[in-house]
């Protein structure tokens, strides 16, 4: 069974999807990141098979992209924490991350990258023997809203 949750934020969007561990991700549009946490190794299916999730634990995985360009972002810091646990990972060159063996429970997530606006969300529920996909769309700090057209015309006349 697949569940999708979308949380809109002023600064970006975090999309959550749960899959049964071992479920196919074809058709989702994202490549699974199967490398071990903080590993420099490229993701492989062998890593996933070598690290099955014990009962009472789930998996966090996902991708970080630039909200405007849709390009993957490497070096994005993802922190998942609650009162008892903290998991920290940095996205790889493809913008992907994977954290196996996450203790089931509710987590707060914080997503940061220099030059981008911080994202945060609470209530992410990791379930035993499930994979929770958390994707982050970050907005560059240099992106600003365009001023109203009336102000543009007035500014042009004051040159």
VOPA-849440 format. One line per 10 residues: number of its first residue (from 1); for each residue x, y, z of C-alpha. Coordinates in steps of 0.25 Angstrom, whole numbers. Layout:
% VOPA-849440
NUM = X/Y/Z; ...
This chain:
% VOPA-849440
1 = 0/0/0; 5/14/-3; 1/26/5; 4/40/0; 5/53/9; 8/67/4; 12/78/13; 12/92/7; 21/102/13; 24/116/9
11 = 38/113/7; 37/100/0; 30/86/0; 33/73/7; 26/61/0; 24/49/8; 21/35/3; 22/21/10; 25/8/3; 26/-6/9
21 = 41/-9/10; 45/-16/-2; 34/-10/-11; 37/-6/-25; 39/9/-27; 37/9/-42; 28/19/-47; 31/28/-35; 40/37/-43; 52/36/-33
31 = 63/27/-32; 65/20/-18; 77/23/-10; 82/11/-4; 95/15/1; 98/13/16; 96/26/25; 108/36/23; 114/26/13; 123/31/1
41 = 119/19/-7; 110/19/-18; 96/14/-16; 95/-1/-20; 84/-12/-18; 95/-20/-11; 95/-10/1; 80/-11/3; 81/-26/3; 93/-26/13
51 = 85/-16/23; 71/-22/25; 63/-14/35; 61/-21/48; 47/-21/54; 43/-8/61; 51/0/51; 49/6/38; 56/14/27; 57/28/23
61 = 60/32/9; 58/43/-1; 64/54/-10; 67/69/-9; 64/78/-21; 64/92/-25; 50/96/-25; 52/106/-37; 62/98/-46; 57/84/-41
71 = 72/80/-41; 77/71/-30; 85/77/-19; 97/70/-13; 102/74/1; 88/77/7; 88/74/22; 76/66/27; 74/64/42; 62/55/47
81 = 61/56/62; 51/53/74; 53/52/89; 60/39/88; 68/39/75; 75/47/65; 79/44/50; 87/53/42; 91/51/27; 96/59/15
91 = 91/57/1; 100/50/-9; 104/56/-23; 90/52/-28; 83/59/-17; 79/46/-10; 80/41/4; 77/28/11; 76/25/26; 74/10/30
101 = 70/5/43; 62/17/48; 55/14/61; 40/15/59; 33/28/64; 30/42/61; 41/51/56; 44/66/54; 52/69/41; 61/80/38
111 = 67/82/24; 78/92/22; 88/96/11; 96/109/10; 90/118/0; 76/112/2; 65/115/12; 63/105/23; 52/95/23; 46/89/36
121 = 34/80/38; 29/72/50; 20/59/51; 28/50/41; 24/36/45; 34/25/43; 27/12/44; 34/-2/47; 38/-9/34; 33/2/25
131 = 41/12/17; 37/27/18; 41/35/6; 44/50/10; 47/59/-2; 51/73/0; 49/85/-10; 58/96/-6; 57/111/-10; 70/119/-12
141 = 72/131/-3; 74/139/-15; 60/137/-21; 52/149/-18; 38/152/-22; 36/162/-33; 31/176/-29; 18/180/-34; 17/186/-48; 13/200/-43
151 = 26/201/-35; 34/196/-47; 28/208/-56; 31/218/-45; 45/213/-43; 48/214/-58; 44/228/-58; 53/233/-47; 66/229/-54
